[in-house]
Amino acid sequence: MSSSVLTLILAGGEGERLSILSQVRAKPGVPFGGKYRIIDFALSNAVNSGLTDVGILTQYAPRSLIDHIGVGRPWDLDRSRGGVALLQPFIGRGRARDWYRGTADAVLQNVDFIEDRNPELVLVLAGDHVYKMDYRPFLELHREKGAEVTCAVRTVLIEEAHRFGILEVADDGRVTDFIEKPAHPPSNLVSMGVYVFSWPLMRELLSPERPDFGRDLLPWMMKERRAVFAYEFAGYWQDVGTIESYWATSLDLLRDDPGIELNDLGWLIYTKSEDRPPARIGPGASVSRSMISHGCVIDGNVEHSVLSPGVRVEAGAVVRDSIVMFDAVIGPGAVLDRAILDKEARIGAGARVGVGDELTPNRDEPERLYAGITLVGKRARVPDGIEIGRNCRIDPGVVERDFGNARSVATGTTIFAAAAAS
């Protein structure tokens, strides 16, 4: 089966709803679950399903993602036949090309790559979802139905449905209607952003006039009464496209019965791992219900938190209900509560991040930072002794002088980097 299926992973999205976490990287490249990146789940699902011919379509801030994927060795994709290819938009002589204008346009601009493979089927995956899925039954259903396209679907909470494409499905599995992100969803059956197309039928459907699968192509197929079918997926699946969902899904990993089991040896999630020493827990440290990655040094207290490789928690510090990314440092006596620290951030001695019960939304991003979670950007430096409220945003590259003489930062405040502002 694998030689007849080409897998395309859409990894070019800007992911604005993740605020500063996706300011310096594409959303699929955001760290997740300690040592992983979000894209590792789609990539590992493909490889575990026996699919080893993979194209990754990048666009926005691709450097860290490209560095992470490399030649695909962690996923056993460093091979001469098939393997992984990183595909970016480009301008070709005599051909009208531009930035990808949508998911379908991204595929359209890489038609030459697809035609070189001449697959039977093209499997299209979103690169920014957390789930485990064997794609083989999905592909088999597509063949059995003689479908032109089959969409993977699942139910979500009705209050979340407006974030997704909504489908209506007949008893025989045929999709009868598709509405992209309606303000008032008629149901909670949503598209997972996972599609399989028959090629070359897909080639006929792709058009510059229909640049996006959900917004343009699938609604057009409904009007044309094309053969679109649904495959209902009952397993765990999360779109971590918002700060709140990213934070909650990360901490779900710490439950006794996590929705996605990372210790499942039968379906491993592969990633690029750095050579680091084992985690070290000091004599005065306390760790409870947490995920501690290799290279961490813990001399303080860690409660219900996820720590990426290389994190340091100094003596007397407390990390609670938080996500701390690679090589961040929490200084002695500092307190981190319901916060997300990006890579190489540093919290000064005695500082407190996530203070108080007030939940005023962030003034600059009220629709993204409203759930009491405070963000500290990549390589930001928080001064000693300062108190920072909730729903605050400390931008990447902020240093101590950017706080001025303030000893506290009110809930809902953003601290900008002076170098960036200039």
C-alpha positions as CSV (number, residue, x, y, z in Angstrom):
1,M,0.0,0.0,0.0
2,S,2.7,2.5,1.0
3,S,4.2,2.7,-2.5
4,S,0.9,3.8,-3.9
5,V,0.2,6.5,-1.4
6,L,1.9,9.9,-1.2
7,T,1.5,11.7,2.1
8,L,1.5,15.5,2.1
9,I,1.7,17.3,5.5
10,L,0.5,20.9,5.5
11,A,3.0,22.7,7.8
12,G,3.0,26.3,6.6
13,G,0.4,27.9,8.8
14,E,1.2,31.0,10.8
15,G,-1.0,29.9,13.7
16,E,-1.7,33.5,15.0
17,R,-4.0,32.2,17.7
18,L,-0.9,30.7,19.5
19,S,0.3,34.3,20.0
20,I,4.1,34.6,20.6
21,L,4.6,30.8,20.6
22,S,4.2,30.8,16.8
23,Q,5.8,34.3,16.3
24,V,9.2,32.8,15.9
25,R,8.3,29.4,14.3
26,A,5.5,27.7,12.2
27,K,2.8,26.2,14.4
28,P,3.6,22.6,13.6
29,G,7.1,23.3,15.0
30,V,5.9,24.5,18.4
31,P,7.3,22.2,21.2
32,F,4.8,19.9,22.8
33,G,4.8,17.2,25.4
34,G,8.3,17.9,26.7
35,K,10.7,16.7,23.9
36,Y,8.3,16.6,20.9
37,R,7.1,19.1,18.3
38,I,3.5,19.2,17.2
39,I,4.3,17.9,13.7
40,D,5.8,14.7,15.2
41,F,2.3,13.3,15.6
42,A,1.3,13.5,12.0
43,L,4.7,12.3,10.8
44,S,4.8,9.4,13.2
45,N,1.2,8.4,12.3
46,A,2.2,8.2,8.7
47,V,5.3,6.1,9.3
48,N,3.5,3.8,11.8
49,S,0.9,3.3,9.1
50,G,3.6,2.1,6.7
51,L,3.6,5.3,4.6
52,T,7.1,6.4,3.8
53,D,6.8,8.8,0.9
54,V,6.2,12.1,2.6
55,G,6.2,15.7,1.4
56,I,6.1,18.5,4.1
57,L,4.7,21.8,2.7
58,T,6.3,24.7,4.7
59,Q,5.9,28.4,4.3
60,Y,5.8,30.6,7.5
61,A,9.0,30.9,9.6
62,P,10.2,27.5,8.5
63,R,13.8,27.5,9.8
64,S,13.2,25.7,13.1
65,L,10.9,23.2,11.4
66,I,13.4,22.5,8.7
67,D,16.1,22.0,11.3
68,H,13.9,19.6,13.2
69,I,13.0,17.5,10.2
70,G,16.4,17.4,8.7
71,V,16.7,14.4,6.4
72,G,14.0,12.5,8.3
73,R,16.3,10.1,10.2
74,P,14.2,9.9,13.5
75,W,11.2,8.7,11.4
76,D,13.3,6.3,9.3
77,L,12.7,8.6,6.3
78,D,16.3,9.1,5.3
79,R,16.0,6.8,2.3
80,S,16.7,7.0,-1.4
81,R,13.3,5.7,-2.5
82,G,10.4,7.7,-1.0
83,G,11.6,9.4,2.2
84,V,10.8,13.0,3.2
85,A,10.9,16.1,1.1
86,L,10.5,19.7,2.4
87,L,8.6,21.8,-0.1
88,Q,8.5,25.6,0.1
89,P,6.8,28.1,-2.2
90,F,9.1,29.5,-4.9
91,I,9.0,31.7,-8.0
92,G,9.8,29.8,-11.2
93,R,10.9,31.3,-14.5
94,G,7.9,31.6,-16.8
95,R,5.4,30.3,-14.2
96,A,3.1,32.3,-12.0
97,R,3.9,31.3,-8.5
98,D,3.5,33.1,-5.2
99,W,3.0,32.4,-1.5
100,Y,0.6,29.6,-0.8
101,R,-2.9,31.2,-0.7
102,G,-4.5,28.3,1.1
103,T,-4.3,24.6,1.7
104,A,-5.4,23.5,-1.7
105,D,-3.2,26.1,-3.4
106,A,-0.2,24.7,-1.5
107,V,-0.9,21.3,-3.0
108,L,-1.5,22.8,-6.5
109,Q,1.8,24.6,-6.4
110,N,3.5,21.3,-5.9
111,V,1.8,19.3,-8.6
112,D,5.1,18.6,-10.3
113,F,6.3,16.9,-7.2
114,I,3.2,14.8,-7.0
115,E,3.2,13.9,-10.7
116,D,6.8,12.7,-10.4
117,R,5.6,10.1,-7.8
118,N,2.4,9.3,-9.8
119,P,0.6,7.9,-6.7
120,E,-2.7,6.1,-6.6
121,L,-3.8,8.1,-3.6
122,V,-2.8,11.4,-2.0
123,L,-3.2,11.6,1.8
124,V,-3.3,15.2,3.0
125,L,-2.7,15.9,6.7
126,A,-2.7,18.9,8.9
127,G,0.6,19.2,10.7
128,D,-0.7,20.9,13.8
129,H,-3.0,18.3,15.5
130,V,-2.2,16.0,18.4
131,Y,-3.5,12.4,17.9
132,K,-2.7,8.8,17.0
133,M,-4.3,7.4,13.9
134,D,-3.7,4.3,11.8
135,Y,-4.4,5.7,8.3
136,R,-4.8,2.2,6.7
137,P,-8.5,1.6,7.5
138,F,-9.1,5.2,6.3
139,L,-7.4,4.6,3.0
140,E,-9.2,1.2,2.6
141,L,-12.7,2.8,3.1
142,H,-11.8,5.4,0.4
143,R,-11.1,2.6,-2.0
144,E,-14.2,0.6,-1.1
145,K,-16.5,3.6,-1.6
146,G,-14.9,4.5,-4.9
147,A,-14.6,8.1,-3.5
148,E,-13.0,11.1,-5.1
149,V,-12.2,12.4,-1.6
150,T,-12.7,11.0,1.8
151,C,-12.6,13.3,4.9
152,A,-11.8,12.1,8.4
153,V,-14.4,13.4,10.8
154,R,-15.1,13.3,14.5
155,T,-17.5,15.0,17.1
156,V,-16.3,17.8,19.3
157,L,-18.0,19.9,22.0
158,I,-20.6,22.1,20.3
159,E,-19.1,25.2,21.8
160,E,-15.9,24.4,20.0
161,A,-17.4,23.5,16.6
162,H,-17.2,27.0,15.2
163,R,-13.5,26.6,14.9
164,F,-13.9,23.8,12.3
165,G,-15.5,22.8,9.1
166,I,-18.9,21.2,9.7
167,L,-20.2,18.2,7.8
168,E,-23.6,16.7,7.2
169,V,-23.3,12.9,6.4
170,A,-25.9,10.6,4.9
171,D,-26.5,7.0,6.2
172,D,-24.2,5.6,3.5
173,G,-21.3,7.8,4.6
174,R,-21.6,10.3,1.7
175,V,-21.0,13.9,2.7
176,T,-24.1,16.0,1.7
177,D,-23.0,19.4,3.0
178,F,-19.8,21.1,4.2
179,I,-19.7,24.5,5.9
180,E,-16.4,26.0,6.8
181,K,-16.2,27.5,10.4
182,P,-19.8,28.8,10.7
183,A,-20.5,31.3,13.5
184,H,-23.5,29.1,14.5
185,P,-22.7,25.5,13.8
186,P,-25.7,23.3,12.9
187,S,-23.9,20.2,14.3
188,N,-20.7,19.2,16.1
189,L,-19.4,16.7,13.5
190,V,-16.3,18.4,12.2
191,S,-13.5,17.8,9.7
192,M,-10.1,16.8,11.2
193,G,-8.2,18.3,8.3
194,V,-7.3,14.8,7.1
195,Y,-8.2,14.0,3.6
196,V,-7.5,11.3,1.0
197,F,-7.9,12.0,-2.7
198,S,-7.7,9.8,-5.7
199,W,-5.0,10.9,-8.1
200,P,-5.3,12.0,-11.0
201,L,-8.9,13.0,-10.0
202,M,-7.4,15.3,-7.5
203,R,-5.4,17.0,-10.3
204,E,-8.6,17.8,-12.1
205,L,-10.2,19.3,-9.0
206,L,-7.3,21.6,-8.0
207,S,-7.7,25.1,-9.4
208,P,-6.4,28.6,-8.6
209,E,-10.1,29.5,-8.1
210,R,-10.4,27.1,-5.2
211,P,-7.3,27.8,-3.1
212,D,-8.5,26.3,0.2
213,F,-9.9,22.8,0.9
214,G,-12.4,23.7,3.6
215,R,-13.4,27.2,2.4
216,D,-13.5,26.6,-1.4
217,L,-12.9,23.1,-2.8
218,L,-15.1,20.9,-0.6
219,P,-18.1,23.3,-0.7
220,W,-17.7,23.4,-4.5
221,M,-17.6,19.6,-4.6
222,M,-20.9,19.6,-2.6
223,K,-22.6,21.8,-5.3
224,E,-21.2,19.6,-8.0
225,R,-22.4,16.4,-6.3
226,R,-19.0,14.9,-6.4
227,A,-18.2,11.6,-4.6
228,V,-17.2,12.8,-1.1
229,F,-17.3,10.4,1.8
230,A,-16.7,10.6,5.6
231,Y,-14.6,8.4,7.8
232,E,-15.5,8.7,11.5
233,F,-12.5,8.6,13.8
234,A,-13.3,7.7,17.4
235,G,-9.9,8.1,19.0
236,Y,-8.3,11.0,20.8
237,W,-7.7,14.1,18.7
238,Q,-7.0,17.7,19.6
239,D,-6.5,20.8,17.6
240,V,-4.0,22.7,19.7
241,G,-4.5,25.9,17.8
242,T,-5.3,28.2,20.7
243,I,-3.3,29.0,23.9
244,E,-6.0,27.5,26.1
245,S,-6.2,24.3,24.1
246,Y,-2.4,24.0,23.8
247,W,-2.1,24.4,27.6
248,A,-4.9,22.1,28.5
249,T,-3.9,19.4,26.0
250,S,-0.3,19.5,27.3
251,L,-1.4,19.0,30.9
252,D,-3.8,16.2,29.9
253,L,-0.7,14.2,29.3
254,L,-0.3,14.1,33.1
255,R,-3.6,12.4,33.9
256,D,-3.8,8.8,35.1
257,D,-5.7,8.0,31.9
258,P,-4.2,10.5,29.3
259,G,-6.1,10.8,26.1
260,I,-2.9,10.1,24.2
261,E,-0.5,7.6,25.7
262,L,3.1,8.5,24.9
263,N,4.4,5.3,26.5
264,D,2.6,3.1,24.0
265,L,5.5,1.0,22.6
266,G,3.2,-0.3,19.8
267,W,2.7,3.2,18.4
268,L,5.7,5.3,19.2
269,I,5.8,9.1,18.5
270,Y,9.2,9.7,17.0
271,T,11.2,13.0,17.2
272,K,14.6,14.5,16.9
273,S,16.3,13.9,20.2
274,E,19.4,15.7,21.4
275,D,22.2,14.0,23.3
276,R,21.7,15.2,26.9
277,P,22.4,13.7,30.3
278,P,19.6,12.1,32.3
279,A,17.4,14.4,34.4
280,R,18.8,15.1,37.8
281,I,16.5,15.7,40.9
282,G,18.3,17.4,43.7
283,P,18.1,16.4,47.4
284,G,15.8,19.2,48.3
285,A,13.6,18.9,45.2
286,S,10.0,17.8,45.0
287,V,8.3,16.6,41.8
288,S,4.7,15.5,41.6
289,R,2.4,14.5,38.6
290,S,4.8,16.1,36.1
291,M,6.7,15.2,32.9
292,I,10.5,15.9,33.3
293,S,12.6,15.5,30.1
294,H,16.2,14.6,29.8
295,G,18.8,17.2,30.7
296,C,16.6,18.9,33.3
297,V,18.1,19.8,36.7
298,I,15.5,20.2,39.4
299,D,16.4,21.6,42.8
300,G,13.0,23.3,43.5
301,N,9.4,22.1,43.4
302,V,7.6,21.0,40.2
303,E,3.8,20.4,40.4
304,H,1.6,19.3,37.6
305,S,3.8,20.7,34.9
306,V,5.6,19.6,31.6
307,L,9.3,20.4,31.3
308,S,11.2,20.1,28.0
309,P,14.9,19.1,27.9
310,G,17.5,21.2,29.6
311,V,15.2,23.1,32.0
312,R,16.6,24.3,35.3
313,V,14.5,24.8,38.4
314,E,16.7,26.4,41.1
315,A,16.4,25.9,44.8
316,G,13.3,27.2,46.4
317,A,11.6,27.8,43.0
318,V,8.0,26.5,42.4
319,V,6.7,25.5,39.0
320,R,3.0,24.8,39.1
321,D,0.4,24.0,36.3
322,S,2.9,25.3,33.7
323,I,4.7,24.3,30.5
324,V,8.4,25.1,30.3
325,M,10.3,24.7,27.0
326,F,13.9,23.8,26.2
327,D,16.7,25.3,28.3
328,A,14.5,27.8,30.2
329,V,15.7,28.7,33.7
330,I,13.5,29.4,36.8
331,G,15.7,31.2,39.3
332,P,16.0,30.6,43.0
333,G,12.8,31.3,44.9
334,A,10.8,32.2,41.8
335,V,7.2,31.0,41.4
336,L,5.6,30.1,38.1
337,D,1.9,29.4,38.1
338,R,-0.3,28.6,35.1
339,A,2.3,29.9,32.7
340,I,4.0,28.9,29.4
341,L,7.7,29.7,29.1
342,D,9.2,29.5,25.6
343,K,12.8,28.3,24.9
344,E,15.7,29.8,26.8
345,A,13.5,32.1,28.8
346,R,14.9,33.1,32.2
347,I,12.9,34.0,35.3
348,G,14.9,36.0,37.9
349,A,15.4,35.1,41.5
350,G,12.3,35.7,43.6
351,A,10.1,36.7,40.7
352,R,6.5,35.5,40.6
353,V,4.8,34.9,37.2
354,G,1.0,34.3,37.3
355,V,-0.1,36.2,40.3
356,G,-3.6,36.8,41.7
357,D,-7.2,35.8,40.8
358,E,-8.0,38.7,38.4
359,L,-8.7,37.4,34.9
360,T,-8.8,40.6,32.8
361,P,-8.0,39.6,29.2
362,N,-4.8,40.8,27.7
363,R,-5.3,44.3,26.2
364,D,-3.4,43.5,23.0
365,E,-4.8,40.0,22.4
366,P,-8.1,39.7,24.4
367,E,-9.3,36.9,22.1
368,R,-6.2,34.8,22.7
369,L,-5.1,35.5,26.3
370,Y,-8.2,35.4,28.5
371,A,-8.0,32.1,30.5
372,G,-5.5,33.2,33.1
373,I,-2.4,31.8,31.3
374,T,0.7,34.1,31.1
375,L,3.2,33.7,28.2
376,V,6.9,34.4,28.4
377,G,8.5,34.5,25.0
378,K,11.6,32.9,23.6
379,R,14.9,34.2,25.3
380,A,12.9,36.7,27.4
381,R,14.5,37.7,30.7
382,V,12.2,38.5,33.7
383,P,13.9,40.6,36.4
384,D,14.5,39.4,39.9
385,G,11.7,40.0,42.4
386,I,9.0,41.3,40.0
387,E,5.4,40.1,40.2
388,I,3.6,39.4,36.9
389,G,-0.2,39.0,36.8
390,R,-2.3,36.6,34.7
391,N,-3.1,36.9,30.9
392,C,0.2,38.8,30.5
393,R,2.4,38.5,27.5
394,I,6.2,38.9,27.9
395,D,7.5,39.2,24.3
396,P,10.4,37.2,22.8
397,G,13.7,38.9,23.5
398,V,12.5,41.1,26.3
399,V,15.3,42.0,28.8
400,E,15.2,43.4,32.3
401,R,15.4,47.0,31.2
402,D,12.2,46.7,29.2
403,F,10.3,46.5,32.5
404,G,11.6,49.9,33.5
405,N,11.4,50.4,37.2
406,A,8.2,48.4,37.6
407,R,8.1,46.0,40.5
408,S,4.8,44.5,39.3
409,V,3.1,43.9,36.0
410,A,-0.7,44.1,36.1
411,T,-3.0,41.3,34.7
412,G,-3.6,41.7,31.0
413,T,-0.4,43.7,30.3
414,T,2.1,43.1,27.4
415,I,5.8,43.9,27.8
416,F,7.4,44.6,24.5
417,A,11.0,44.2,23.6
418,A,12.5,47.7,23.1
419,A,14.9,46.4,20.4
420,A,11.9,45.1,18.4
421,A,9.9,48.3,18.9
422,S,12.8,50.4,17.5
